[in-house]
Amino acid sequence: MDKQIESEVKLVSMAVTQFKFSLIDTAPKISNEVRLLCNLLGISSGATSQSKLEDTYYDDQDRTLAAQGCSIRHRVAEGKKPKVTFKTSKKYNPSLALDRPQVEFNCTEEEFQRMKSVNFTPQLAEAFHGKWCQNTTCGPVAKSLMVHNRRTSFMIKTTLGEYEFCFDKFYYEAPNGGFSEYFAEIELETKVKPPQRDEQLDKLIEALCEFLDFEPHRVSKYRRGVDWLRNKHADYKNVHTLILDIIGYSL
């Protein structure tokens, strides 16, 4: 079992908000632009990898874990062993980073189903040693939300630290049916923690916001998905507009 503090900066694409009507850029385009920015800032970058991630989040019927900023995720990734991850509410960090204690271990679907067949509260308390989340009575858990994600990633290295750049293009699926539109998110997860504030990383984040139309945020995918679930039956519809410019005609 791997217990650690997950530290990552999240940037959300403004292309999926009510303020913008632009399409989400493709992963190759985003990756090339990020590499260009890294080169300009003296940041080295590694080889690109792509992966398909199928995440299922579990919670009780009142979504008690979501309300406490916690989550239970079962992830199936291509070419890797399935994993279960417990994440707790974020720790205070004056920077843009989202710091969250987490416990992660390999777990097949069959093993996970056996584990969740009993009350989850004792396992959760044991995993976090009673230190990282509030005392919460969580009822029997079931599928709460699915996330279908296509991730493009590569390592970047500044003078002080090492990070994994991830561009996620994903959509949500409700347990009882229904799918969301696509969302896009950039994550910069710390792999080698810098001994002090990393100015190169700060400049990269500023450039991503300025030139690629992303904004920093501290909301997890699960939290965003829960908000989508609550509003997916709201009285509004997506509107798509097609514009044709006539550049010539004949009689």
Helices and strands as residue ranges (DSSP letters): E 2-13, G 14-16, H 27-40, E 44-45, E 49-59, H 64-67, E 71-77, E 83-87, E 98-106, H 109-116, H 120-128, E 142-157, E 162-173, E 183-192, H 199-212, E 214-217, H 221-231
